[in-house]
Each structure stands twice: as C-alpha cells, then as structure tokens.
Amino acid sequence: MTRERFEVPRPDGAVLVGERRTGTGGPTVVLLHAGVADRRIGGETLDLLEDDRLDLVAYDRRGYGETPRATTAFTHLEDLGAVLDAVGAERAVVVGNSMGGALALDLALTAPQRVASVLLIGAAVSGMTDEGEAIDWTMDGASGAVFSALERAEQAGDLEEQVRLELHLWLDGPTTPEGRIGGARRELAADMNRRILAAGTTGGDGDAGLDTWHRLGEVTAPVLATWGDLDLPPDLPFYALTAEKLAHAEARVLEGVAHLPSLERPQLVADLIREAVARA
C-alpha cells in the first residue's frame, strides 16, 4: 500500500488537504470526520485497514486540520464531490461520524450513483428536528451541566477550558467521569479541538441547505447506522429514528463508547468499515 498526501484546489482558491492510502484494486472508502475533529481521528483505523487492499481516503474539511476556514461561500457537499473526482472515485463507501455522517447522507441523497454504501457513526442529519416526531430532544442533567460550563468558558474566551469541556462531552461522554479516555488519544482530541476553536469554525459553515431528515426514505444505498451508548443521552433516540427512516438500514448500538469511537476503539471502527465494504 502506498501513502500520499494530496491537495484539492477549489475554484474559489481554497485548497482541501487530505491523505490517501492506496491498496490494490479494492473499493474506495472515504472517511468524513466529526465536527470536533479532523482527518487525524481516523489514523489508527486506517492503519488497521492497510492490509485490506482498499483505497482509503480522508481529508480535512474547510476550517479543520490543515484546511483553512473558508473566506467565501461554499458547501461541504460540493467539496466532497471534488475530492471524489480528484482521487478518481466514481463510487465510494462513505463513512461519516457526527457532522461527517450528515454529509455522507447528503451525498447519498443527492448523488446516489456515487455512493456504494454508508457507515454512520453517531451521525447528524441535515434538517434534523423533533417537530412532528414522536420523540423530543430533551437535555439531561449531565449534558446540561457540561454545556452550561462550556457556554461560560466561551463567554470568558477561555480556549483551554473549552477544549477540556468539549473532550468531556464528545470523547468521554457526559454521563461518564471526565478523563475516561486518556493518553495520546486524549492529547490528539485536544489538539484537534484547539485548532477548530482557534480557527473559529462553526457547525453552520458549508451547509448545503438540504432537508435530508424528511427525505431519508429516498436514500437507496445500504446503510449501517451505529452509535455509542455513552453518547449524549438526548441524541440517542434520534440515532435510532434515523435508522428507522432510512429504507435500507441496519441499526446497531456500540456498547461502551461515546461519540468518537475511532479514538476509543479503532479496531471496532475498522471492523465496521469492513462490514460496510461487504454491503457495497
């Protein structure tokens, strides 16, 4: 397998930065990182897949990692299409964590010919709402306490306190003790968040304006929809409902992990990717 760093210039002058690990004749797998991470979140998972003859692609969306925040209007969806074109992938297995999951579903909805299968990990969905649904998004006490502290840190401009609290929410899980995940993986999560906060990247950047939530039944690709049982409690019912709304999805709860399984248990995510490839 060969490794290479690549850059994808965009018409507005932006340059998307990514990495590719090319196997021999396998399908293309594109990893889309969470909104509290960059492409490095999948590093250990990619290492574990290097013997699988896959064409592995990961890149930093605008405002994350090595790709600067946008200075002009853009959409992550158009950028993803450009990345697929740049690596010569007509179709791909698309793996999306959190906001990356929303992007994966947007692509599957708008360009089904380019998506062989989808692996969702704690995925958001464009246009997701509890309006008209049988479930409500209700903040629990543990998550609410961390969010309140995070808001105070933001108002005070305390970047390091924001990083600490972001890691408790997304890496540890708000209902578990802070510091549950430590060592080099925690240091990496902190560095990724620090860069995002310093860049001023927001979740609304690059939104394509799609209402994918109300069109999930139109997604034709096979989907493996997964989420950690230690993720934010108010989000758990929505992960399950996402799987129910999809026409060709299997739902699976990942025990003992929170919102970022690639950092916690890269072997688990590598095995899930193998399943997604098999479904394709």
N, C-alpha and C positions, 0 to 999 in steps of 0.2 A: 504493500500500500504506500502510495506517495502522499506527502503532506505539502500543502501550499497555502500561503496567504493570498487572498485576492481582493481586488478593489473593483467596485461597480460605479462608474461615473453616471450621474443623472443629468438630465437636460438643464436643471437649474444651477449646476455647478457643484452640487453635493456629491460626496463620494462615500458609498457604503463599503465598510470593511468587514471581511469575513475570512473564514478558513475552510479548506476542503481537504478531505482525506479520501482519496480515490482508490477503490478496490478494482477487481477485475470482472466487469460485466454485470454487477449487481444493480438493483434499482437505486435511484436517488432518494435519499432521506434528508429532509430539511428540518432543522431544529429551530424553533421560534421561542426565544427566551421570554421570561416573565417581565412585567413592568418594574420589578425591583431587582433586576439582574441584567447581565449582558451575556454575550455568547459563551463566556468562560464557565457559566453554570453547567454546561454540558460536557466539559472537558473530560472528566473521568468516565462518563458514559461513552463518549466517543472512543476513548482508549479501549474499553471493553468490547467494542464492536469492530475493531480494526481487522480481525480475522474472519469477518463475515462477508467479505467481498462486496460490501456496499459502497455506494458513492455518498459520502457523508458531508453535509454542508451545514454550516452555522454562520450567522452573520449578526453584526450589531445594528439594530435599527437606529434611526436618527435620534441622537440625544443619549445614546448608550455606548459604553465601552469606548472603542476607537472611532466611532462615527459621530461627528459633531451634531449638535442640535440644529434643526432647520432654521433658516432665516427667511424662507419663502414658503408659500402654500404647497402642500404635498399630501399624499396619502401613503400609509404603510402598505396598502394593498397594491398600489402601482409599483412601489419599490420591490415588493416580493416578486411580482411578475418579472421585473427587470433582473433580479438575482437568478431566477429560474432560467431566463434567457441566457444570461451570462455564463452559466455552468452547462448550458446545452441540455437542460432537462425539460422535455415536453410534458412529462408527468412525474409526480413525486409522491412519496409517502410523507405527509406533513405532520410534524409533532409540535404541539403547541401547549405551553404552560401558561396559565393565567391569561394575561393580555395576549400572549402569543397564541393561545387557544382561540380567542376571538378572531384573530387574524386568519388562523387556519380555517375556521368555519366560514369567514367572509370569502375566502378564496374558493372553498368547496361549493359555495352557493353561486358565485358569480362566474367561475371558470371551472366547471366540473370536469372538463376534459383534461385539466392539468393535475387533478388530484386522484391518486390511486387508492389511498386510504388515509384515515386521520387517526392520530392518537391524541386525545385530550387529557391534560393533567391539571386538575383544578382550574378549569377553563372559564373565563369570562365569555359573554356573548354580546355582540353589538346590539344595543337596544333592549337589553335585559331589564325587566321590570316585574314588580309583583302586582301591578294593576291588572285586574281581571283574572288573576290566578287564585288557586285555592290555598296558596301559602303566602305568608307575609315575611318581609325581611325585617326582623326584629333584633336589635342589638342585645347581646348578652352582657352580663356584668363584667366578665373578664376582658372581653374585647373592648368594651366601652371604656374601661379604666385605662387601657393602653392607648386607645385613640385620643382620649382626653389629655393624657400626658404628652402625646405626640403633638397635639394642637398647641399646647403651651410651649413646647420646645420650638415649634415653627414660629410662633409669635415672638419668641425671645431670640430667634436667629441662631439657636444653638445646634449647629450641624452634627456634632458628635452625639448629642443626646437624641437627635432624630434618628441617627444611624442605629444607636442602641435599641431604641423602641421599635424601629422597623424590623430588626432582627428578631425581637421577641414575638412580634405579630406573625411574621411570614416564615421564618426559619424554625423557631422553636414551636410555634403555635401558642395562641394567647392563653389557653387553658392549662399549659404545662409550665414548669419552672423555667425562668429565664436562664439561658446558658445551657439548655438541654443538649444542643449541638455545639461542640467546641472545636478547638484546634484550628488546623489550616482551613477547614471548610468554613468556619465562622469568620476567620480573617478574610477569606475570599468574599463572602457575602457582605462583609462590612466595606471592603474596598469597592465592590460594585455599587452599593448603595451610596457611598460617599461621592462617587463620580456622578451618579444620576442627580443627586441633590445639588452638587456644585454646578452642574450644567443647567439647572433649572428646568429639567424635563418634566412635563406633566402628562397625565394619562390621556388627555384630550388631543395631544399633538398627533397629527396624521390620521385622524378619524375620517373614514370614508363616508360617514353619514348613513350607513345601512341599518335597516331594522331586521337583522338576521334572526332575532329572537322569535318574531312572529312568522318566520319563513323556514324554520328549522326542518319542517316536514318536507321541504323541497330538496334538501341535501341528499344526493344519490350515492355518495361514496360510503363505503363501510366505515364505521366509527367505533373505536374503543374508547369509551368515556370513563375516565378514572379520576379519583380524588382521595386525598388523605383524610383519615378520620380525625386527625388532630388539627385540621384546617379551621378557619373561623366558623364557629357554630352557626351563625345566621346564613352562611353561604352554602352549607351542606345540602339543604333541601333543593336549592336551585341547581346544583350539580346533578342531582337525581332527576329533576324535572327536565333539564336539558337532554339527558339521555332518553327520557320518555318521549319528548317532542321529535327527536330525530327518527327518521324512518328505518334506518339500518344501523342501529347502535346496540352495543352491549355495555352495560354499566358495571363498574367494579370499584369497590371501596378498598383502598390501600391502608392496611392496618399499621398503626404506629408511626405514621409520617404526617407532616403538616403540609404547607403549601408548596414547598420546593423539594420534591423527592430526589431530583437529580443531585442535590448536595447531600442529602441524608443517606440515600441508598441508590447509588448509581447502578449497581448490578440489577436492582429491581427495574429501573427505567430501561436499561439495556434489554432486558427480557421482554418488557412491554413493547419496545420498538421491534423486536424480532416477531412478536405476535402481529403487530400492525403490518409488517412487511408480508407475512404469510397471508393476511387478509387481502392484500392487494393482488 
